[in-house]
Amino acid sequence: MNYRNPHFDIEKLTLIGAILVLLGDFIEVLVAYQEYCDNMDKKRNGSQLLEQERLARQRIRFDL
């Protein structure tokens, strides 16, 4: 007796599921990398703004 259902191939479904899981993990890594880059840009821009403010205050002090 053959108990195999021709319309339900578990190996194909397993392969599709594994591909979907890997795709989801890859997207998750891309999102995490984008957040990391955004945070680095914010820190870099924040330090540049602080440096510009410090220089602007020094210029005002020298002008007085």
N, C-alpha and C positions, 0 to 999 in steps of 0.2 A: 504494500500500500504506500502510495506516495502522498505525504501530508503537506507538500509544498504548495502554497497558494501562488499562482503565476502573477497575480495582481499586487502582491505584497512582497517585494524583494527587500529583505531586511539589510542586506549588504549595501545596496544602493542608498537606502535611507540613512544608514550609519555613515556612509561617506558624505552625503549631503549635510548631515548634522555636524560632522567634524569640520567640514569646510565653513559652515556658518559660524561655528564657535571660533575658529581661527580668524575669520573675517571680523567678528566682533572684538576679539582681542587686539587685532591690528588697529582697528578704529580707536579703541581705548588708549592704545599707546600713542597714536597720533594726537589725540585730544590732550593727553598728559604732557606731551612734548610742546604743544602749542601753549598750554598754560605756563609751563616752565619758561618758554621764550618770552611770553607776555610779562611774567614777573621779573625777569631779568631786565627787560626794557623799562619797566616801571622803576626799578631800583636805579638803573643807569640814568634815566631822565630825572629822577628825584634827586640824585646826587649832583647832576648838572645844574638843576634849578637852585639847589642849596648853594652851590659854588657861585652861581650868577648873583644870587641875593647877597652873599657875603661880599663879593667884589663891588656890588652896587653900594652897599653900606660903607665900604672903605672909601669909595670915591666921594660919597657925600661927606664923610668925615674930613677928607683932605680939602674939599671945597670950602668948608667952613673955616 
